[in-house]
Amino acid sequence: MINGFAHLSFSSINAGTINPAWIWAYFAVLGAILWLIPQRKSVGAFFTRTASMIDKIPKKWVVSPLLVIAILLTLTAYSMRDARLHVSFLDVGQGDAILIQTPNHQDILVDAGPARRPSVSN
């Protein structure tokens, strides 16, 4: 079933990288909307119910999670892969390993393992 859906057009898209400025702009607009909703005098029934629910929530419970989410999304955006080849040499204790990350998002791990000495027979 998964393979069937994967063959459909638009089953996946390449989102590319996210500019952290867009993340901060999104949360600034969201915060402004949350602040402006209770300020409006004439709103529809939906906005009246939403405003009354928002008014009951302490502001520190709204701002703190929004700030944490914005910071986490910014860190995620900065740690997204770029379109370059990355080769990392890792010391894994009993041997060495090489991690190759290709521009087309393939990860190749080469584990050398412990050094083996050939056995000498008499």
PAZA-456903 format. One line per 5 residues: number of its first residue (from 1); for each residue z, y, x of N, C-alpha, C, CB. Coordinates in Angstrom, 1 decimal. Glycine has a CB too. Layout:
REM PAZA-456903
NUM) Z Y X Z Y X Z Y X Z Y X  ... .
//
This chain:
REM PAZA-456903
1) 0.0 -1.2 0.8 0.0 0.0 0.0 0.0 1.3 0.9 1.2 0.0 -0.9  0.8 1.2 2.0 0.8 2.4 2.8 -0.5 2.6 3.5 1.9 2.2 3.9  -1.2 1.6 3.9 -2.5 1.7 4.6 -3.5 2.3 3.5 -3.0 0.4 5.2  -3.4 1.8 2.3 -4.3 2.3 1.3 -4.1 3.8 1.0 -4.0 1.5 0.0  -2.9 4.3 0.9 -2.7 5.7 0.7 -3.0 6.5 2.0 -1.2 5.9 0.4 .
6) -2.9 5.9 3.2 -3.2 6.6 4.4 -4.7 6.9 4.5 -2.7 5.8 5.6  -5.5 6.1 3.9 -7.0 6.3 4.0 -7.5 7.3 3.0 -7.7 5.0 3.7  -6.6 7.8 2.1 -7.0 8.9 1.2 -7.2 10.2 1.9 -6.0 9.0 0.1  -8.1 11.0 1.5 -8.3 12.3 2.1 -7.1 13.1 1.8 -9.6 13.0 1.6  -6.7 14.0 2.7 -5.5 14.8 2.6 -4.2 14.0 2.5 -5.7 15.8 1.4 .
11) -4.2 12.8 3.0 -2.9 12.0 3.0 -2.0 12.5 4.1 -3.2 10.5 3.1  -2.6 13.2 5.1 -1.7 13.8 6.1 -2.5 15.1 6.6 -1.5 12.8 7.3  -1.7 16.0 7.1 -2.2 17.2 7.7 -1.5 17.5 9.0 -2.1 18.4 6.7  -2.2 18.1 9.8 -1.6 18.6 11.1 -1.1 20.0 10.9 -2.6 18.5 12.3  0.3 20.1 10.9 0.9 21.4 10.6 0.9 22.3 11.8 2.3 21.1 10.1 .
16) 0.8 21.7 13.0 0.8 22.6 14.1 2.2 23.1 14.4 -0.1 23.8 14.0  2.3 24.2 15.1 3.6 24.7 15.5 4.0 25.8 14.5 3.6 25.3 16.9  5.3 26.0 14.5 5.9 27.0 13.5 6.4 28.2 14.4 7.0 26.4 12.6  6.0 29.4 14.1 6.6 30.5 14.7 8.0 30.8 14.2 5.6 31.8 14.5  9.0 30.9 15.1 10.4 31.1 14.6 10.5 32.4 13.8 11.3 31.1 15.8 .
21) 9.7 33.4 14.1 9.7 34.6 13.3 9.5 34.4 11.8 8.7 35.7 13.9  8.6 33.5 11.5 8.4 33.1 10.1 9.6 32.5 9.4 7.2 32.2 9.9  10.4 31.7 10.2 11.6 31.1 9.7 12.6 32.2 9.3 12.2 30.1 10.7  12.8 33.1 10.3 13.7 34.2 10.0 13.3 35.1 8.9 13.9 35.0 11.3  12.0 35.3 8.8 11.5 36.1 7.7 11.7 35.4 6.3 10.0 36.4 7.9 .
26) 11.5 34.1 6.3 11.7 33.4 5.1 13.1 33.5 4.6 11.3 31.9 5.3  14.1 33.3 5.5 15.5 33.4 5.1 15.9 34.8 4.8 16.4 32.8 6.2  15.3 35.8 5.5 15.6 37.2 5.1 15.2 37.5 3.7 15.0 38.2 6.1  14.0 37.0 3.3 13.5 37.3 2.0 14.3 36.5 1.0 12.0 36.8 1.8  14.7 35.3 1.3 15.6 34.5 0.4 16.9 35.2 0.2 15.8 33.1 1.0 .
31) 17.5 35.7 1.3 18.8 36.4 1.2 18.6 37.6 0.4 19.3 36.7 2.5  17.5 38.4 0.5 17.3 39.6 -0.3 17.2 39.3 -1.7 16.1 40.3 0.2  16.5 38.2 -2.1 16.3 37.8 -3.5 17.7 37.4 -4.0 15.4 36.6 -3.6  18.5 36.7 -3.3 19.8 36.3 -3.8 20.7 37.5 -4.0 20.5 35.3 -2.8  20.5 38.5 -3.2 21.3 39.7 -3.3 20.8 40.6 -4.4 21.3 40.5 -2.0 .
36) 19.5 40.6 -4.7 18.9 41.5 -5.7 19.0 41.0 -7.1 17.4 41.7 -5.4  19.1 39.7 -7.3 19.2 39.1 -8.6 20.3 39.7 -9.4 19.3 37.6 -8.6  21.6 39.7 -8.9 22.7 40.2 -9.7 22.5 41.7 -9.9 24.0 39.9 -9.0  21.7 42.4 -9.1 21.6 43.9 -9.2 20.7 44.3 -10.4 21.0 44.5 -7.9  19.9 43.4 -10.8 18.9 43.8 -11.9 19.6 43.9 -13.2 17.8 42.7 -12.0 .
41) 19.3 44.9 -14.0 19.9 45.1 -15.3 19.2 44.3 -16.4 19.9 46.6 -15.7  17.9 44.3 -16.4 17.1 43.6 -17.5 16.3 42.5 -16.9 16.2 44.7 -18.2  16.9 41.3 -17.1 16.2 40.1 -16.6 16.2 39.1 -17.7 16.9 39.4 -15.4  15.3 38.1 -17.6 15.1 37.1 -18.7 16.3 36.2 -18.7 13.9 36.3 -18.5  16.3 35.2 -19.6 17.4 34.3 -19.8 17.6 33.4 -18.5 17.2 33.4 -21.0 .
46) 16.5 33.0 -17.9 16.6 32.2 -16.7 17.3 32.9 -15.6 15.2 31.7 -16.3  16.9 34.2 -15.4 17.5 35.0 -14.3 18.9 35.3 -14.6 16.7 36.2 -14.0  19.3 35.5 -15.9 20.6 35.8 -16.3 21.5 34.6 -15.9 20.7 36.1 -17.8  21.1 33.4 -16.3 21.9 32.2 -16.0 22.0 32.0 -14.5 21.3 31.0 -16.6  20.9 32.2 -13.7 20.9 32.1 -12.3 21.8 33.1 -11.7 19.5 32.2 -11.7 .
51) 21.8 34.3 -12.1 22.6 35.4 -11.6 24.1 35.1 -11.8 22.2 36.7 -12.2  24.4 34.6 -13.0 25.8 34.3 -13.3 26.3 33.1 -12.4 26.0 34.0 -14.8  25.4 32.2 -12.1 25.9 31.1 -11.2 26.0 31.6 -9.8 24.8 29.9 -11.3  25.1 32.5 -9.4 25.2 33.0 -8.0 26.4 33.9 -7.9 23.9 33.8 -7.7  26.8 34.7 -8.9 27.9 35.5 -8.9 29.2 34.7 -8.7 28.0 36.4 -10.1 .
56) 29.3 33.5 -9.2 30.5 32.7 -9.1 30.7 32.1 -7.7 30.4 31.6 -10.1  29.6 32.0 -7.0 29.7 31.4 -5.6 30.1 32.5 -4.6 28.3 30.8 -5.2  31.2 32.2 -3.8 31.6 33.2 -2.8 30.4 33.4 -1.8 32.8 32.8 -2.1  30.2 34.7 -1.4 29.1 35.0 -0.5 29.2 34.3 0.8 29.1 36.5 -0.3  30.4 34.1 1.3 30.5 33.4 2.6 30.0 31.9 2.5 32.0 33.4 3.0 .
61) 30.0 31.3 1.3 29.5 30.0 1.1 28.0 30.0 1.0 30.1 29.4 -0.1  27.4 31.1 0.8 25.9 31.2 0.7 25.3 31.6 2.1 25.5 32.2 -0.4  25.9 32.6 2.7 25.4 33.2 3.9 25.6 32.2 5.1 26.1 34.5 4.3  26.7 31.6 5.2 27.0 30.6 6.3 26.0 29.5 6.3 28.4 30.1 6.2  25.8 28.8 5.2 24.8 27.7 5.3 23.4 28.2 5.6 24.8 26.9 4.0 .
66) 23.0 29.4 5.0 21.7 29.9 5.3 21.5 30.2 6.8 21.4 31.2 4.5  22.6 30.7 7.4 22.5 31.1 8.8 22.4 29.8 9.7 23.8 31.8 9.2  23.2 28.8 9.3 23.1 27.5 10.0 21.7 26.8 9.9 24.2 26.5 9.5  21.2 26.9 8.7 19.8 26.3 8.5 18.8 27.1 9.2 19.5 26.3 7.0  18.9 28.4 9.3 17.9 29.2 10.0 18.0 28.9 11.5 18.2 30.7 9.8 .
71) 19.2 28.7 12.0 19.4 28.4 13.5 18.8 27.0 13.8 20.9 28.5 13.9  19.1 26.0 12.9 18.6 24.7 13.2 17.0 24.6 13.1 19.2 23.7 12.2  16.5 25.4 12.1 15.0 25.4 12.0 14.4 26.1 13.2 14.6 26.1 10.7  15.0 27.1 13.7 14.5 27.8 14.9 14.6 26.9 16.1 15.4 29.1 15.2  15.6 26.2 16.3 15.7 25.2 17.4 14.7 24.1 17.3 17.1 24.6 17.5 .
76) 14.4 23.7 16.0 13.4 22.7 15.8 12.0 23.2 16.1 13.5 22.2 14.4  11.8 24.5 15.7 10.5 25.1 16.0 10.2 25.2 17.5 10.3 26.4 15.3  11.3 25.6 18.3 11.2 25.7 19.7 11.0 24.4 20.4 12.4 26.5 20.3  11.5 23.3 19.8 11.5 22.0 20.5 10.2 21.2 20.1 12.7 21.3 20.3  9.4 21.8 19.2 8.2 21.0 18.8 7.3 20.8 20.0 7.4 21.8 17.7 .
81) 6.5 19.8 20.0 5.6 19.5 21.1 4.5 20.5 21.2 5.1 18.1 21.0  4.0 20.7 22.4 2.9 21.5 22.6 1.7 20.6 22.9 3.1 22.6 23.8  0.6 21.2 23.2 -0.7 20.5 23.5 -0.9 20.2 24.9 -1.9 21.2 22.9  0.2 19.9 25.7 0.1 19.6 27.1 0.6 18.2 27.4 0.9 20.6 27.9  0.2 17.6 28.5 0.7 16.3 28.9 2.1 16.5 29.6 -0.3 15.6 29.9 .
86) 3.0 15.7 29.2 4.4 15.7 29.8 4.7 14.4 30.4 5.5 16.1 28.7  5.1 14.4 31.7 5.5 13.2 32.4 7.0 13.4 32.8 4.6 12.8 33.6  7.9 12.5 32.4 9.3 12.6 32.7 9.7 11.3 33.5 10.2 12.7 31.5  10.4 11.5 34.6 10.8 10.4 35.4 12.3 10.2 35.1 10.6 10.6 36.9  12.7 9.1 34.7 14.1 8.8 34.2 14.8 7.8 35.1 14.1 8.4 32.8 .
91) 16.0 8.1 35.5 16.8 7.1 36.2 17.7 6.4 35.2 17.7 7.9 37.3  17.4 5.2 34.9 18.1 4.5 33.8 19.1 3.4 34.4 17.0 3.8 33.0  19.5 3.6 35.5 20.6 2.7 36.1 20.0 1.6 37.0 21.3 2.1 34.9  19.6 0.5 36.4 19.1 -0.6 37.2 17.7 -0.4 37.7 19.2 -1.9 36.4  17.0 0.6 37.3 15.6 0.9 37.7 15.2 2.2 37.3 14.7 -0.2 37.2 .
96) 14.0 2.5 37.4 13.5 3.8 37.0 12.5 3.6 35.8 12.8 4.5 38.2  12.3 4.6 35.1 11.4 4.6 34.0 10.6 5.9 34.0 12.1 4.4 32.6  9.4 5.8 33.4 8.5 7.0 33.3 8.2 7.1 31.8 7.3 6.8 34.2  8.4 8.3 31.3 8.0 8.6 29.9 6.8 9.6 30.0 9.2 9.2 29.1  5.7 9.1 29.4 4.5 9.9 29.3 4.3 10.3 27.9 3.2 9.2 29.9 .
101) 4.2 11.6 27.6 3.9 12.1 26.3 2.6 12.8 26.3 5.1 13.1 25.8  1.6 12.3 25.6 0.3 12.8 25.6 0.1 13.9 24.6 -0.7 11.7 25.3  -1.0 14.7 24.8 -1.2 15.8 23.8 -1.5 15.4 22.4 -2.4 16.7 24.3  -2.0 14.1 22.2 -2.2 13.6 20.9 -1.0 12.8 20.3 -3.5 12.8 20.8  0.2 13.2 20.8 1.5 12.7 20.3 1.6 11.2 20.5 1.6 13.0 18.8 .
106) 1.2 10.6 21.6 1.5 9.2 21.9 2.6 9.2 23.0 0.2 8.5 22.4  3.6 8.3 22.8 4.6 8.2 23.8 4.4 6.9 24.5 6.0 8.3 23.1  4.4 6.9 25.9 4.2 5.7 26.7 5.4 5.6 27.6 2.9 5.8 27.5  6.2 4.6 27.5 7.3 4.3 28.3 7.0 3.2 29.3 8.6 4.0 27.5  7.1 3.5 30.6 6.9 2.5 31.6 8.2 2.3 32.3 5.8 3.0 32.7 .
111) 8.7 1.1 32.1 10.1 0.7 32.6 9.8 -0.2 33.9 10.9 -0.1 31.6  10.2 0.3 35.0 10.0 -0.4 36.3 11.1 -1.6 36.4 10.1 0.5 37.5  12.2 -1.5 35.8 13.2 -2.5 35.9 13.8 -2.5 37.2 12.6 -3.8 35.5  14.8 -3.5 37.4 15.4 -3.6 38.7 14.5 -4.1 39.8 16.7 -4.5 38.6  14.7 -3.7 41.0 13.9 -4.2 42.1 14.1 -5.7 42.3 14.1 -3.4 43.4 .
116) 13.1 -6.4 42.4 13.2 -7.9 42.7 12.7 -8.2 44.1 12.4 -8.7 41.6  13.5 -9.0 44.7 13.2 -9.4 46.1 12.5 -10.8 46.0 14.4 -9.4 47.0  11.5 -10.9 46.7 10.8 -12.3 46.7 11.8 -13.3 47.3 9.5 -12.2 47.4  11.8 -14.4 46.8 12.7 -15.5 47.3 12.0 -16.1 48.5 13.0 -16.6 46.2  12.8 -16.4 49.5 12.3 -17.0 50.7 12.7 -18.5 50.7 12.8 -16.2 52.0 .
121) 11.8 -19.4 50.8 12.2 -20.8 50.9 12.1 -21.3 52.3 11.2 -21.6 49.9  13.0 -22.1 52.6 13.1 -22.6 54.0 12.4 -23.9 54.1 14.5 -22.8 54.5 .
//
